[in-house]
């Protein structure tokens, strides 16, 4: 079941930005796991000579680690750091 947001989603809301960044990170992890497990499965099953595969996995894991460091330690979710987007008028 997907998470539910108790109020109207607004990118200026710090809690919403934090949740959005964490959900994007979870998507990034899922794509990394699916792609790499599939590639390694084929590599081992077919005994291919893919010398680039460890580099791809290591590089992608490094980017994933950087993404984690950003959302866990660098990102500023305070009210003052909210993007300056005017509210939509109806």
VOLO-123204 format. One record per residue: x, y, z of N, C-alpha, C, O in turn; residue number from 1; residue in three letters. Coordinates in nm, 2 decimals, m for minus. Example, Ala and Ser with C-alpha at 12.3 -4.5 7.8 and 13.67 -1.06 7.14 Angstrom:
REM residues 2
<koldo n_east="1.32" n_north="m0.57" n_up="0.78" ca_east="1.23" ca_north="m0.45" ca_up="0.78" c_east="1.32" c_north="m0.33" c_up="0.78" o_east="1.42" o_north="m0.33" o_up="0.85" seq="1" type="Ala"/>
<koldo n_east="1.28" n_north="m0.22" n_up="0.71" ca_east="1.37" ca_north="m0.11" ca_up="0.71" c_east="1.29" c_north="0.00" c_up="0.79" o_east="1.34" o_north="0.11" o_up="0.80" seq="2" type="Ser"/>
This chain:
REM residues 90
<koldo n_east="0.08" n_north="m0.12" n_up="0.00" ca_east="0.00" ca_north="0.00" ca_up="0.00" c_east="0.09" c_north="0.12" c_up="0.00" o_east="0.18" o_north="0.13" o_up="0.08" seq="1" type="Unk"/>
<koldo n_east="0.06" n_north="0.22" n_up="m0.09" ca_east="0.15" ca_north="0.34" ca_up="m0.09" c_east="0.13" c_north="0.43" c_up="0.03" o_east="0.02" o_north="0.43" o_up="0.09" seq="2" type="Unk"/>
<koldo n_east="0.23" n_north="0.51" n_up="0.06" ca_east="0.21" ca_north="0.60" ca_up="0.18" c_east="0.10" c_north="0.70" c_up="0.15" o_east="0.09" o_north="0.75" o_up="0.03" seq="3" type="Unk"/>
<koldo n_east="0.03" n_north="0.74" n_up="0.25" ca_east="m0.07" ca_north="0.85" ca_up="0.23" c_east="m0.02" c_north="0.98" c_up="0.30" o_east="0.03" o_north="0.97" o_up="0.41" seq="4" type="Unk"/>
<koldo n_east="m0.05" n_north="1.08" n_up="0.23" ca_east="m0.01" ca_north="1.21" ca_up="0.29" c_east="m0.14" c_north="1.28" c_up="0.35" o_east="m0.24" o_north="1.28" o_up="0.28" seq="5" type="Unk"/>
<koldo n_east="m0.13" n_north="1.32" n_up="0.48" ca_east="m0.25" ca_north="1.37" ca_up="0.54" c_east="m0.31" c_north="1.50" c_up="0.50" o_east="m0.42" o_north="1.54" o_up="0.53" seq="6" type="Unk"/>
<koldo n_east="m0.23" n_north="1.57" n_up="0.42" ca_east="m0.28" ca_north="1.70" ca_up="0.37" c_east="m0.24" c_north="1.72" c_up="0.22" o_east="m0.18" o_north="1.63" o_up="0.17" seq="7" type="Unk"/>
<koldo n_east="m0.28" n_north="1.83" n_up="0.16" ca_east="m0.25" ca_north="1.85" ca_up="0.02" c_east="m0.10" c_north="1.86" c_up="0.00" o_east="m0.03" o_north="1.94" o_up="0.07" seq="8" type="Unk"/>
<koldo n_east="m0.04" n_north="1.78" n_up="m0.09" ca_east="0.10" ca_north="1.78" ca_up="m0.11" c_east="0.15" c_north="1.92" c_up="m0.16" o_east="0.09" o_north="1.97" o_up="m0.25" seq="9" type="Unk"/>
<koldo n_east="0.25" n_north="1.96" n_up="m0.10" ca_east="0.31" ca_north="2.09" ca_up="m0.13" c_east="0.46" c_north="2.08" c_up="m0.12" o_east="0.52" o_north="2.05" o_up="m0.01" seq="10" type="Unk"/>
<koldo n_east="0.53" n_north="2.11" n_up="m0.23" ca_east="0.68" ca_north="2.09" ca_up="m0.23" c_east="0.75" c_north="2.19" c_up="m0.13" o_east="0.86" o_north="2.17" o_up="m0.10" seq="11" type="Unk"/>
<koldo n_east="0.68" n_north="2.29" n_up="m0.09" ca_east="0.74" ca_north="2.39" ca_up="0.01" c_east="0.73" c_north="2.33" c_up="0.15" o_east="0.79" o_north="2.39" o_up="0.24" seq="12" type="Unk"/>
<koldo n_east="0.66" n_north="2.22" n_up="0.17" ca_east="0.65" ca_north="2.16" ca_up="0.30" c_east="0.77" c_north="2.07" c_up="0.33" o_east="0.80" o_north="1.98" o_up="0.25" seq="13" type="Unk"/>
<koldo n_east="0.85" n_north="2.10" n_up="0.44" ca_east="0.97" ca_north="2.03" ca_up="0.46" c_east="0.95" c_north="1.88" c_up="0.48" o_east="1.03" o_north="1.80" o_up="0.43" seq="14" type="Unk"/>
<koldo n_east="0.85" n_north="1.84" n_up="0.55" ca_east="0.82" ca_north="1.70" ca_up="0.57" c_east="0.79" c_north="1.63" c_up="0.44" o_east="0.83" o_north="1.51" o_up="0.41" seq="15" type="Unk"/>
<koldo n_east="0.72" n_north="1.70" n_up="0.35" ca_east="0.69" ca_north="1.64" ca_up="0.22" c_east="0.81" c_north="1.63" c_up="0.13" o_east="0.83" o_north="1.53" o_up="0.07" seq="16" type="Unk"/>
<koldo n_east="0.90" n_north="1.73" n_up="0.14" ca_east="1.03" ca_north="1.72" ca_up="0.06" c_east="1.11" c_north="1.60" c_up="0.11" o_east="1.17" o_north="1.53" o_up="0.03" seq="17" type="Unk"/>
<koldo n_east="1.12" n_north="1.59" n_up="0.24" ca_east="1.20" ca_north="1.48" ca_up="0.30" c_east="1.14" c_north="1.34" c_up="0.26" o_east="1.22" o_north="1.25" o_up="0.21" seq="18" type="Unk"/>
<koldo n_east="1.01" n_north="1.32" n_up="0.26" ca_east="0.95" ca_north="1.20" ca_up="0.22" c_east="0.97" c_north="1.18" c_up="0.07" o_east="1.00" o_north="1.06" o_up="0.03" seq="19" type="Unk"/>
<koldo n_east="0.96" n_north="1.28" n_up="m0.01" ca_east="0.97" ca_north="1.27" ca_up="m0.15" c_east="1.12" c_north="1.23" c_up="m0.19" o_east="1.14" o_north="1.14" o_up="m0.27" seq="20" type="Unk"/>
<koldo n_east="1.22" n_north="1.29" n_up="m0.12" ca_east="1.35" ca_north="1.25" ca_up="m0.14" c_east="1.38" c_north="1.11" c_up="m0.10" o_east="1.46" o_north="1.04" o_up="m0.17" seq="21" type="Unk"/>
<koldo n_east="1.32" n_north="1.06" n_up="0.01" ca_east="1.35" ca_north="0.92" ca_up="0.05" c_east="1.28" c_north="0.82" c_up="m0.04" o_east="1.33" o_north="0.71" o_up="m0.06" seq="22" type="Unk"/>
<koldo n_east="1.16" n_north="0.86" n_up="m0.09" ca_east="1.09" ca_north="0.77" ca_up="m0.19" c_east="1.17" c_north="0.76" c_up="m0.32" o_east="1.18" o_north="0.66" o_up="m0.38" seq="23" type="Unk"/>
<koldo n_east="1.23" n_north="0.88" n_up="m0.36" ca_east="1.31" ca_north="0.87" ca_up="m0.48" c_east="1.44" c_north="0.79" c_up="m0.46" o_east="1.48" o_north="0.71" o_up="m0.55" seq="24" type="Unk"/>
<koldo n_east="1.49" n_north="0.79" n_up="m0.34" ca_east="1.61" ca_north="0.71" ca_up="m0.31" c_east="1.57" c_north="0.56" c_up="m0.31" o_east="1.64" o_north="0.48" o_up="m0.36" seq="25" type="Unk"/>
<koldo n_east="1.45" n_north="0.53" n_up="m0.25" ca_east="1.41" ca_north="0.39" ca_up="m0.25" c_east="1.39" c_north="0.34" c_up="m0.39" o_east="1.42" o_north="0.22" o_up="m0.42" seq="26" type="Unk"/>
<koldo n_east="1.34" n_north="0.42" n_up="m0.48" ca_east="1.32" ca_north="0.39" ca_up="m0.62" c_east="1.46" c_north="0.36" c_up="m0.69" o_east="1.47" o_north="0.27" o_up="m0.76" seq="27" type="Unk"/>
<koldo n_east="1.55" n_north="0.45" n_up="m0.65" ca_east="1.69" ca_north="0.43" ca_up="m0.70" c_east="1.75" c_north="0.30" c_up="m0.66" o_east="1.81" o_north="0.23" o_up="m0.74" seq="28" type="Unk"/>
<koldo n_east="1.73" n_north="0.27" n_up="m0.53" ca_east="1.78" ca_north="0.14" ca_up="m0.48" c_east="1.71" c_north="0.02" c_up="m0.55" o_east="1.78" o_north="m0.08" o_up="m0.58" seq="29" type="Unk"/>
<koldo n_east="1.58" n_north="0.03" n_up="m0.57" ca_east="1.51" ca_north="m0.08" ca_up="m0.63" c_east="1.56" c_north="m0.10" c_up="m0.78" o_east="1.58" o_north="m0.22" o_up="m0.82" seq="30" type="Unk"/>
<koldo n_east="1.58" n_north="0.00" n_up="m0.85" ca_east="1.63" ca_north="m0.01" ca_up="m0.99" c_east="1.77" c_north="m0.07" c_up="m0.99" o_east="1.80" o_north="m0.15" o_up="m1.07" seq="31" type="Unk"/>
<koldo n_east="1.85" n_north="m0.02" n_up="m0.90" ca_east="1.99" ca_north="m0.07" ca_up="m0.89" c_east="1.99" c_north="m0.22" c_up="m0.86" o_east="2.06" o_north="m0.29" o_up="m0.93" seq="32" type="Unk"/>
<koldo n_east="1.91" n_north="m0.26" n_up="m0.76" ca_east="1.90" ca_north="m0.40" ca_up="m0.73" c_east="1.85" c_north="m0.49" c_up="m0.84" o_east="1.91" o_north="m0.59" o_up="m0.87" seq="33" type="Unk"/>
<koldo n_east="1.74" n_north="m0.44" n_up="m0.90" ca_east="1.69" ca_north="m0.52" ca_up="m1.01" c_east="1.78" c_north="m0.53" c_up="m1.13" o_east="1.80" o_north="m0.64" o_up="m1.18" seq="34" type="Unk"/>
<koldo n_east="1.84" n_north="m0.42" n_up="m1.17" ca_east="1.93" ca_north="m0.42" ca_up="m1.29" c_east="2.05" c_north="m0.50" c_up="m1.26" o_east="2.09" o_north="m0.59" o_up="m1.34" seq="35" type="Unk"/>
<koldo n_east="2.12" n_north="m0.48" n_up="m1.15" ca_east="2.24" ca_north="m0.55" ca_up="m1.12" c_east="2.23" c_north="m0.70" c_up="m1.09" o_east="2.31" o_north="m0.78" o_up="m1.14" seq="36" type="Unk"/>
<koldo n_east="2.12" n_north="m0.73" n_up="m1.02" ca_east="2.10" ca_north="m0.88" ca_up="m1.00" c_east="2.07" c_north="m0.95" c_up="m1.13" o_east="2.12" o_north="m1.06" o_up="m1.15" seq="37" type="Unk"/>
<koldo n_east="2.00" n_north="m0.88" n_up="m1.22" ca_east="1.97" ca_north="m0.95" ca_up="m1.35" c_east="2.10" c_north="m0.96" c_up="m1.43" o_east="2.12" o_north="m1.06" o_up="m1.49" seq="38" type="Unk"/>
<koldo n_east="2.18" n_north="m0.85" n_up="m1.44" ca_east="2.30" ca_north="m0.86" ca_up="m1.51" c_east="2.40" c_north="m0.96" c_up="m1.46" o_east="2.46" o_north="m1.03" o_up="m1.54" seq="39" type="Unk"/>
<koldo n_east="2.41" n_north="m0.96" n_up="m1.33" ca_east="2.50" ca_north="m1.06" ca_up="m1.27" c_east="2.45" c_north="m1.21" c_up="m1.29" o_east="2.53" o_north="m1.30" o_up="m1.30" seq="40" type="Unk"/>
<koldo n_east="2.32" n_north="m1.22" n_up="m1.28" ca_east="2.26" ca_north="m1.36" ca_up="m1.30" c_east="2.30" c_north="m1.41" c_up="m1.44" o_east="2.34" o_north="m1.52" o_up="m1.46" seq="41" type="Unk"/>
<koldo n_east="2.28" n_north="m1.32" n_up="m1.54" ca_east="2.31" ca_north="m1.36" ca_up="m1.68" c_east="2.46" c_north="m1.38" c_up="m1.70" o_east="2.50" o_north="m1.48" o_up="m1.76" seq="42" type="Unk"/>
<koldo n_east="2.54" n_north="m1.29" n_up="m1.63" ca_east="2.69" ca_north="m1.31" ca_up="m1.64" c_east="2.73" c_north="m1.44" c_up="m1.59" o_east="2.82" o_north="m1.51" o_up="m1.65" seq="43" type="Unk"/>
<koldo n_east="2.68" n_north="m1.48" n_up="m1.47" ca_east="2.72" ca_north="m1.61" ca_up="m1.41" c_east="2.66" c_north="m1.73" c_up="m1.49" o_east="2.73" o_north="m1.83" o_up="m1.51" seq="44" type="Unk"/>
<koldo n_east="2.53" n_north="m1.72" n_up="m1.53" ca_east="2.47" ca_north="m1.83" ca_up="m1.59" c_east="2.53" c_north="m1.86" c_up="m1.73" o_east="2.55" o_north="m1.98" o_up="m1.76" seq="45" type="Unk"/>
<koldo n_east="2.56" n_north="m1.76" n_up="m1.81" ca_east="2.61" ca_north="m1.78" ca_up="m1.94" c_east="2.77" c_north="m1.77" c_up="m1.94" o_east="2.82" o_north="m1.78" o_up="m2.05" seq="46" type="Unk"/>
<koldo n_east="2.83" n_north="m1.76" n_up="m1.83" ca_east="2.97" ca_north="m1.74" ca_up="m1.82" c_east="3.03" c_north="m1.64" c_up="m1.93" o_east="3.11" o_north="m1.68" o_up="m2.01" seq="47" type="Unk"/>
<koldo n_east="2.97" n_north="m1.52" n_up="m1.93" ca_east="3.01" ca_north="m1.42" ca_up="m2.02" c_east="3.14" c_north="m1.36" c_up="m1.98" o_east="3.18" o_north="m1.37" o_up="m1.86" seq="48" type="Unk"/>
<koldo n_east="3.20" n_north="m1.29" n_up="m2.07" ca_east="3.32" ca_north="m1.22" ca_up="m2.04" c_east="3.30" c_north="m1.07" c_up="m2.04" o_east="3.35" o_north="m0.99" o_up="m2.12" seq="49" type="Unk"/>
<koldo n_east="3.21" n_north="m1.03" n_up="m1.95" ca_east="3.18" ca_north="m0.88" ca_up="m1.93" c_east="3.27" c_north="m0.82" c_up="m1.83" o_east="3.25" o_north="m0.82" o_up="m1.71" seq="50" type="Unk"/>
<koldo n_east="3.38" n_north="m0.76" n_up="m1.88" ca_east="3.48" ca_north="m0.70" ca_up="m1.79" c_east="3.43" c_north="m0.57" c_up="m1.74" o_east="3.48" o_north="m0.52" o_up="m1.63" seq="51" type="Unk"/>
<koldo n_east="3.33" n_north="m0.51" n_up="m1.80" ca_east="3.27" ca_north="m0.38" ca_up="m1.76" c_east="3.17" c_north="m0.40" c_up="m1.65" o_east="3.14" o_north="m0.29" o_up="m1.59" seq="52" type="Unk"/>
<koldo n_east="3.12" n_north="m0.52" n_up="m1.62" ca_east="3.01" ca_north="m0.53" ca_up="m1.52" c_east="3.06" c_north="m0.49" c_up="m1.38" o_east="2.98" o_north="m0.42" o_up="m1.31" seq="53" type="Unk"/>
<koldo n_east="3.17" n_north="m0.53" n_up="m1.33" ca_east="3.21" ca_north="m0.49" ca_up="m1.20" c_east="3.22" c_north="m0.33" c_up="m1.19" o_east="3.19" o_north="m0.27" o_up="m1.09" seq="54" type="Unk"/>
<koldo n_east="3.27" n_north="m0.27" n_up="m1.30" ca_east="3.29" ca_north="m0.13" ca_up="m1.30" c_east="3.15" c_north="m0.06" c_up="m1.30" o_east="3.13" o_north="0.04" o_up="m1.23" seq="55" type="Unk"/>
<koldo n_east="3.05" n_north="m0.12" n_up="m1.37" ca_east="2.92" ca_north="m0.06" ca_up="m1.37" c_east="2.86" c_north="m0.07" c_up="m1.23" o_east="2.80" o_north="0.03" o_up="m1.18" seq="56" type="Unk"/>
<koldo n_east="2.87" n_north="m0.19" n_up="m1.17" ca_east="2.81" ca_north="m0.21" ca_up="m1.04" c_east="2.88" c_north="m0.12" c_up="m0.94" o_east="2.81" o_north="m0.05" o_up="m0.86" seq="57" type="Unk"/>
<koldo n_east="3.01" n_north="m0.11" n_up="m0.94" ca_east="3.08" ca_north="m0.03" ca_up="m0.85" c_east="3.05" c_north="0.12" c_up="m0.87" o_east="3.03" o_north="0.19" o_up="m0.77" seq="58" type="Unk"/>
<koldo n_east="3.05" n_north="0.16" n_up="m0.99" ca_east="3.02" ca_north="0.30" ca_up="m1.02" c_east="2.88" c_north="0.34" c_up="m0.97" o_east="2.85" o_north="0.45" o_up="m0.91" seq="59" type="Unk"/>
<koldo n_east="2.78" n_north="0.26" n_up="m1.01" ca_east="2.64" ca_north="0.28" ca_up="m0.97" c_east="2.63" c_north="0.28" c_up="m0.82" o_east="2.55" o_north="0.36" o_up="m0.76" seq="60" type="Unk"/>
<koldo n_east="2.70" n_north="0.18" n_up="m0.75" ca_east="2.69" ca_north="0.18" ca_up="m0.60" c_east="2.75" c_north="0.31" c_up="m0.54" o_east="2.70" o_north="0.35" o_up="m0.44" seq="61" type="Unk"/>
<koldo n_east="2.85" n_north="0.36" n_up="m0.60" ca_east="2.91" ca_north="0.49" ca_up="m0.56" c_east="2.81" c_north="0.60" c_up="m0.57" o_east="2.80" o_north="0.68" o_up="m0.48" seq="62" type="Unk"/>
<koldo n_east="2.74" n_north="0.61" n_up="m0.68" ca_east="2.64" ca_north="0.71" ca_up="m0.70" c_east="2.53" c_north="0.69" c_up="m0.60" o_east="2.48" o_north="0.79" o_up="m0.55" seq="63" type="Unk"/>
<koldo n_east="2.49" n_north="0.57" n_up="m0.58" ca_east="2.39" ca_north="0.54" ca_up="m0.48" c_east="2.43" c_north="0.58" c_up="m0.34" o_east="2.35" o_north="0.64" o_up="m0.26" seq="64" type="Unk"/>
<koldo n_east="2.55" n_north="0.56" n_up="m0.30" ca_east="2.61" ca_north="0.60" ca_up="m0.17" c_east="2.60" c_north="0.75" c_up="m0.17" o_east="2.57" o_north="0.81" o_up="m0.06" seq="65" type="Unk"/>
<koldo n_east="2.64" n_north="0.82" n_up="m0.27" ca_east="2.64" ca_north="0.97" ca_up="m0.28" c_east="2.49" c_north="1.02" c_up="m0.26" o_east="2.47" o_north="1.12" o_up="m0.19" seq="66" type="Unk"/>
<koldo n_east="2.40" n_north="0.95" n_up="m0.32" ca_east="2.26" ca_north="0.99" ca_up="m0.31" c_east="2.22" c_north="0.97" c_up="m0.16" o_east="2.15" o_north="1.06" o_up="m0.10" seq="67" type="Unk"/>
<koldo n_east="2.26" n_north="0.86" n_up="m0.10" ca_east="2.22" ca_north="0.84" ca_up="0.04" c_east="2.28" c_north="0.95" c_up="0.13" o_east="2.22" o_north="1.00" o_up="0.22" seq="68" type="Unk"/>
<koldo n_east="2.41" n_north="0.98" n_up="0.11" ca_east="2.48" ca_north="1.08" ca_up="0.19" c_east="2.41" c_north="1.22" c_up="0.17" o_east="2.39" o_north="1.29" o_up="0.27" seq="69" type="Unk"/>
<koldo n_east="2.36" n_north="1.25" n_up="0.05" ca_east="2.29" ca_north="1.37" ca_up="0.03" c_east="2.16" c_north="1.38" c_up="0.11" o_east="2.14" o_north="1.48" o_up="0.18" seq="70" type="Unk"/>
<koldo n_east="2.08" n_north="1.28" n_up="0.10" ca_east="1.95" ca_north="1.29" ca_up="0.17" c_east="1.96" c_north="1.27" c_up="0.32" o_east="1.88" o_north="1.32" o_up="0.39" seq="71" type="Unk"/>
<koldo n_east="2.07" n_north="1.20" n_up="0.37" ca_east="2.08" ca_north="1.18" ca_up="0.51" c_east="2.16" c_north="1.29" c_up="0.58" o_east="2.13" o_north="1.32" o_up="0.70" seq="72" type="Unk"/>
<koldo n_east="2.25" n_north="1.36" n_up="0.51" ca_east="2.34" ca_north="1.45" ca_up="0.58" c_east="2.34" c_north="1.59" c_up="0.52" o_east="2.37" o_north="1.69" o_up="0.60" seq="73" type="Unk"/>
<koldo n_east="2.32" n_north="1.60" n_up="0.39" ca_east="2.35" ca_north="1.73" ca_up="0.33" c_east="2.22" c_north="1.81" c_up="0.31" o_east="2.22" o_north="1.93" o_up="0.33" seq="74" type="Unk"/>
<koldo n_east="2.11" n_north="1.74" n_up="0.27" ca_east="1.99" ca_north="1.81" ca_up="0.23" c_east="1.93" c_north="1.89" c_up="0.35" o_east="1.93" o_north="1.85" o_up="0.46" seq="75" type="Unk"/>
<koldo n_east="1.89" n_north="2.01" n_up="0.31" ca_east="1.83" ca_north="2.10" ca_up="0.42" c_east="1.68" c_north="2.11" c_up="0.40" o_east="1.63" o_north="2.15" o_up="0.30" seq="76" type="Unk"/>
<koldo n_east="1.61" n_north="2.05" n_up="0.50" ca_east="1.46" ca_north="2.04" ca_up="0.48" c_east="1.39" c_north="2.15" c_up="0.57" o_east="1.28" o_north="2.13" o_up="0.61" seq="77" type="Unk"/>
<koldo n_east="1.46" n_north="2.25" n_up="0.61" ca_east="1.40" ca_north="2.36" ca_up="0.69" c_east="1.30" c_north="2.44" c_up="0.61" o_east="1.31" o_north="2.44" o_up="0.48" seq="78" type="Unk"/>
<koldo n_east="1.22" n_north="2.52" n_up="0.68" ca_east="1.12" ca_north="2.60" ca_up="0.61" c_east="1.19" c_north="2.71" c_up="0.52" o_east="1.14" o_north="2.74" o_up="0.41" seq="79" type="Unk"/>
<koldo n_east="1.30" n_north="2.76" n_up="0.57" ca_east="1.37" ca_north="2.86" ca_up="0.49" c_east="1.43" c_north="2.81" c_up="0.36" o_east="1.47" o_north="2.89" o_up="0.27" seq="80" type="Unk"/>
<koldo n_east="1.46" n_north="2.68" n_up="0.35" ca_east="1.52" ca_north="2.62" ca_up="0.24" c_east="1.42" c_north="2.58" c_up="0.13" o_east="1.45" o_north="2.52" o_up="0.03" seq="81" type="Unk"/>
<koldo n_east="1.29" n_north="2.61" n_up="0.15" ca_east="1.19" ca_north="2.57" ca_up="0.06" c_east="1.21" c_north="2.64" c_up="m0.07" o_east="1.25" o_north="2.76" o_up="m0.08" seq="82" type="Unk"/>
<koldo n_east="1.18" n_north="2.57" n_up="m0.19" ca_east="1.19" ca_north="2.64" ca_up="m0.32" c_east="1.09" c_north="2.75" c_up="m0.33" o_east="0.98" o_north="2.74" o_up="m0.28" seq="83" type="Unk"/>
<koldo n_east="1.13" n_north="2.86" n_up="m0.39" ca_east="1.05" ca_north="2.98" ca_up="m0.41" c_east="0.95" c_north="2.96" c_up="m0.53" o_east="0.98" o_north="3.01" o_up="m0.64" seq="84" type="Unk"/>
<koldo n_east="0.85" n_north="2.89" n_up="m0.51" ca_east="0.74" ca_north="2.87" ca_up="m0.61" c_east="0.62" c_north="2.94" c_up="m0.56" o_east="0.57" o_north="2.90" o_up="m0.45" seq="85" type="Unk"/>
<koldo n_east="0.56" n_north="3.03" n_up="m0.63" ca_east="0.44" ca_north="3.09" ca_up="m0.59" c_east="0.32" c_north="2.99" c_up="m0.59" o_east="0.32" o_north="2.90" o_up="m0.67" seq="86" type="Unk"/>
<koldo n_east="0.23" n_north="3.00" n_up="m0.49" ca_east="0.12" ca_north="2.91" ca_up="m0.49" c_east="0.03" c_north="2.93" c_up="m0.62" o_east="0.02" o_north="3.05" o_up="m0.66" seq="87" type="Unk"/>
<koldo n_east="m0.03" n_north="2.83" n_up="m0.67" ca_east="m0.12" ca_north="2.84" ca_up="m0.78" c_east="m0.25" c_north="2.90" c_up="m0.74" o_east="m0.31" o_north="2.87" o_up="m0.64" seq="88" type="Unk"/>
<koldo n_east="m0.29" n_north="3.00" n_up="m0.82" ca_east="m0.42" ca_north="3.06" ca_up="m0.79" c_east="m0.53" c_north="3.00" c_up="m0.88" o_east="m0.50" o_north="2.96" o_up="m0.99" seq="89" type="Unk"/>
<koldo n_east="m0.64" n_north="2.99" n_up="m0.82" ca_east="m0.75" ca_north="2.92" ca_up="m0.89" c_east="m0.85" c_north="3.03" c_up="m0.94" o_east="m0.95" o_north="2.99" o_up="m1.00" seq="90" type="Unk"/>
